[in-house]
Amino acid sequence: MLKIFSYFMALTIVFCIGFVAGRIKDIYPSIAKLEKPLNLSVQNTGETYKLPSGTSLYYSHSTKEGIDVYTIYLFVEGIDFELKKAEQRWPIYPLHADVWGNSD
């Protein structure tokens, strides 16, 4: 009986270590800092914007089409946005990005 209990405890410890290791990955995401400004453009509008060098990009995931998705965080002060419920669980309105000066 003691042998079965020892195996059970060992499996529990291994499971907990694996669970914590997986959570650490979520706590500390992969991050990239822009070395050059990044050009952002909105499809079908002709609008372009620029993220300055030094901006931190937090890796989110890659799509099956091979597109990498990143998150940026903005500190906004003095602007009251009208917040509303999202129509989807994770609505994403993507912008096209390339190195500043490389857009066509």
C-alpha positions as a Markdown table, in Angstrom:
| # | Residue | x | y | z |
|---|---|---|---|---|
| 1 | Met | 0.0 | 0.0 | 0.0 |
| 2 | Leu | 2.9 | 2.4 | 0.8 |
| 3 | Lys | 4.4 | 1.7 | -2.6 |
| 4 | Ile | 1.2 | 2.7 | -4.4 |
| 5 | Phe | 0.9 | 5.8 | -2.3 |
| 6 | Ser | 4.6 | 6.7 | -3.1 |
| 7 | Tyr | 3.9 | 6.3 | -6.9 |
| 8 | Phe | 0.7 | 8.4 | -6.6 |
| 9 | Met | 2.6 | 11.2 | -4.7 |
| 10 | Ala | 5.4 | 11.1 | -7.3 |
| 11 | Leu | 2.9 | 11.4 | -10.2 |
| 12 | Thr | 1.2 | 14.3 | -8.3 |
| 13 | Ile | 4.5 | 16.2 | -7.9 |
| 14 | Val | 5.4 | 15.7 | -11.6 |
| 15 | Phe | 2.0 | 16.9 | -12.6 |
| 16 | Cys | 2.3 | 20.0 | -10.4 |
| 17 | Ile | 5.7 | 20.8 | -11.7 |
| 18 | Gly | 4.4 | 20.6 | -15.3 |
| 19 | Phe | 1.4 | 22.7 | -14.5 |
| 20 | Val | 3.5 | 25.4 | -12.9 |
| 21 | Ala | 6.0 | 25.4 | -15.7 |
| 22 | Gly | 3.2 | 25.9 | -18.2 |
| 23 | Arg | 1.8 | 28.8 | -16.2 |
| 24 | Ile | 5.3 | 30.5 | -16.0 |
| 25 | Lys | 5.2 | 30.6 | -19.8 |
| 26 | Asp | 1.9 | 32.5 | -19.6 |
| 27 | Ile | 3.2 | 34.8 | -16.9 |
| 28 | Tyr | 6.3 | 35.8 | -18.8 |
| 29 | Pro | 5.3 | 36.2 | -22.5 |
| 30 | Ser | 7.8 | 36.5 | -25.3 |
| 31 | Ile | 8.6 | 40.1 | -26.0 |
| 32 | Ala | 10.2 | 42.0 | -28.9 |
| 33 | Lys | 11.4 | 45.6 | -28.8 |
| 34 | Leu | 11.2 | 47.5 | -32.1 |
| 35 | Glu | 14.7 | 48.4 | -33.3 |
| 36 | Lys | 13.2 | 50.5 | -36.1 |
| 37 | Pro | 9.9 | 52.3 | -36.4 |
| 38 | Leu | 7.1 | 50.0 | -37.6 |
| 39 | Asn | 4.6 | 51.2 | -40.3 |
| 40 | Leu | 1.0 | 50.2 | -39.6 |
| 41 | Ser | -1.7 | 50.5 | -42.3 |
| 42 | Val | -5.4 | 49.9 | -42.3 |
| 43 | Gln | -6.5 | 47.7 | -45.2 |
| 44 | Asn | -8.7 | 49.4 | -47.9 |
| 45 | Thr | -8.4 | 52.9 | -46.2 |
| 46 | Gly | -5.0 | 54.1 | -47.1 |
| 47 | Glu | -4.5 | 55.2 | -43.5 |
| 48 | Thr | -1.0 | 54.7 | -42.1 |
| 49 | Tyr | 0.4 | 55.1 | -38.7 |
| 50 | Lys | 3.8 | 54.6 | -37.1 |
| 51 | Leu | 5.0 | 52.8 | -33.9 |
| 52 | Pro | 8.2 | 54.3 | -32.7 |
| 53 | Ser | 11.4 | 52.3 | -32.1 |
| 54 | Gly | 11.6 | 51.0 | -28.6 |
| 55 | Thr | 7.9 | 49.9 | -28.6 |
| 56 | Ser | 7.4 | 46.5 | -26.9 |
| 57 | Leu | 5.5 | 43.9 | -28.8 |
| 58 | Tyr | 4.2 | 40.9 | -26.7 |
| 59 | Tyr | 3.8 | 37.7 | -28.7 |
| 60 | Ser | 0.3 | 36.3 | -28.6 |
| 61 | His | 0.1 | 33.5 | -31.2 |
| 62 | Ser | 0.6 | 32.5 | -34.8 |
| 63 | Thr | -2.3 | 31.8 | -37.2 |
| 64 | Lys | -2.4 | 28.7 | -39.4 |
| 65 | Glu | -1.8 | 31.1 | -42.3 |
| 66 | Gly | 1.7 | 31.9 | -40.8 |
| 67 | Ile | 0.8 | 35.4 | -39.5 |
| 68 | Asp | 2.3 | 36.3 | -36.1 |
| 69 | Val | -0.1 | 38.2 | -33.7 |
| 70 | Tyr | 1.4 | 40.6 | -31.1 |
| 71 | Thr | -0.2 | 42.7 | -28.4 |
| 72 | Ile | 0.9 | 46.2 | -27.4 |
| 73 | Tyr | -0.2 | 48.0 | -24.3 |
| 74 | Leu | -1.0 | 51.7 | -24.2 |
| 75 | Phe | -1.2 | 53.9 | -21.2 |
| 76 | Val | -4.1 | 56.3 | -22.0 |
| 77 | Glu | -4.7 | 59.4 | -19.8 |
| 78 | Gly | -7.3 | 62.1 | -20.2 |
| 79 | Ile | -9.4 | 60.4 | -22.9 |
| 80 | Asp | -12.7 | 58.8 | -22.0 |
| 81 | Phe | -13.5 | 56.0 | -24.4 |
| 82 | Glu | -17.0 | 54.7 | -24.8 |
| 83 | Leu | -16.7 | 51.0 | -23.9 |
| 84 | Lys | -19.2 | 48.5 | -25.2 |
| 85 | Lys | -19.5 | 44.7 | -25.1 |
| 86 | Ala | -17.6 | 42.8 | -27.7 |
| 87 | Glu | -19.6 | 40.9 | -30.3 |
| 88 | Gln | -17.0 | 38.1 | -30.3 |
| 89 | Arg | -15.0 | 36.5 | -27.5 |
| 90 | Trp | -11.7 | 38.0 | -28.8 |
| 91 | Pro | -12.5 | 40.5 | -31.5 |
| 92 | Ile | -9.4 | 41.4 | -33.4 |
| 93 | Tyr | -9.2 | 44.2 | -35.9 |
| 94 | Pro | -5.8 | 43.6 | -37.4 |
| 95 | Leu | -3.5 | 46.2 | -38.9 |
| 96 | His | -0.9 | 45.4 | -41.6 |
| 97 | Ala | 2.7 | 46.1 | -40.4 |
| 98 | Asp | 6.1 | 46.4 | -42.0 |
| 99 | Val | 9.4 | 48.2 | -41.3 |
| 100 | Trp | 9.0 | 51.9 | -41.7 |
| 101 | Gly | 9.9 | 53.0 | -45.2 |
| 102 | Asn | 9.4 | 49.6 | -46.7 |
| 103 | Ser | 5.7 | 50.0 | -47.6 |
| 104 | Asp | 4.7 | 50.1 | -51.2 |
